[in-house]
Amino acid sequence: MIYRSKAPLRIGLAGGGTDVSPYCDLYGGAILNATISLYATATIEPLHIPQVIMEATDRGESVAYDLAEKLPVDGTLDLATGVYNYITARYGPVPSGFRITTHVDAPAGSGLGSSSTLVVAIIGAFAEWMNLPMGEYDIAQAAYDIERVDLGMAGGKQDQYAATFGGVNFMEFYDNNKVIVNPLRIKTEYLHELENNLLLYFTATSRLSSTIIEAQSRNVTEKNQNSIDAMHHLKDQARMMKEALLKGNVHEIGSILDYGFRFKKQMAKGISNDSLDEIYEAALKSGATGGKISGAGGGGFMMFYCPGNTRHAVRTTLEGFGGTMNRYQFTERGLVTWHI
């Protein structure tokens, strides 16, 4: 018997950064995101030997340990190790030795929530194998605790919930880990138009999001009013985007993205740079009406809204910067697990 799972990556459409503590604890955060047809997958194969073998096929990394109640977090495949330690601490020992194989369709540091989505997928595979009583909120909160608390990785809360729930969601974040996921019922034609007009462009660079997020959190702690005000505007952007999508005002999406891009750069140093600004301005000159840097910023994926038929001219312009376009579709489902 083998046990599998897959969870979708996401694009953040509005409100990015307001899900990060301490901002969301003090002021409340709001995010609008959508899952896409890029995935993190995990497979568990039980073994007849007392070993834990972890393999990440996309990274070309593997590690093996003797089966134990707790495994060392030693810098090799720490996300998988973190999940294992969390599961055994709360649900008891695993049934046997096993091999876990993972893969993510986007590189770490890409801005699509790949690390958190992978943690969700790994939890899902363990839940399927061990028949664990974990609902959607349980899995998302567990993924957050593993990354942010157990492993001490800086970041927000939206990625874990997007990967677990799937679809287009307006999410609210408060103190004491209170999260409310509001699925949006958007008409199919509006989603098709958004999917058609929103280009997903990989800049061919990755970045360490933790350094940017740490700077953002520090700005809130130190009461940097310019940074805090920028986050307030991004929270407003999430509400603006929700209304535009629900009402079908797709012609407003580009300007709403541009509104967020201008304020996001004020949240922390390093979110944008001269190279990313040059790409952004070139896309606007070619017909895009707005865009954003995905995730924490600093590199990875960028998105551009291209109304009418401008997507073709924008695509040609962006290809001149050496990056690549990624085809995608919006997905309705979040984490899926099964065995065979």
Buried (B, 14 or more C-beta within 10 A) or exposed (E): EBBBBBBBBBBBBBBBBBBBBEBBBEBBBBBBBBBBEBBBBBBBBBBEEEBBBBBBEBBEEBBEBEBEEEBEBEEBBBBBBBBBBBBBEEBEEBEEBBBBBBBBBBBBBBBBBBBBBBBBBBBBBBBBBBEBEBEBBBBBBBBBBBBBEBBEBBBBBBBBBBBBBBBBBBBBBBEEEEBEBEEBEBEEEBBEBBBEBBBBBBBEBBBBBBBBBBBBBEBBEEEBEEBBEBBEBBBBBBBBBBEBBBEEEBBBBBBBBBBBBEBBBBBBBBBBBEEBEEBBEBBBEBBBBBBBBBBBBBBBBBBBBBBEEBBEBBBEBBEEBEBEBBEBEBBEEBBBBEEE
